[in-house]
Amino acid sequence: MSGTQLAWFKSSYSGTAGDNCVEVAVTEQTIHVRDSKDLARRPFAVGRRGWARFVSFVAARD
C-alpha cells in the first residue's frame, strides 16, 4: 500500500507551530510513520507488536 493510499493522522504530540509533525497510518497488520514536513522521505512501517512495545517504552518515560 502506498503512502498516498493510507489515512494519515497527526500525532497529538506534534508541535502547533508546524514543527515536530509526526503522522501515523494504521493498517490491519502495520503501523506506518512519517514526517509530515518531509513527504519526499519514505515513511517507515512497523508491526503492531513492535509498535506496542515502542509506545509502552515511550509512555514509561513521560
Helices and strands as residue ranges (DSSP letters): G 3-5, E 9-10, E 22-26, E 30-35, E 44-47, H 48-61
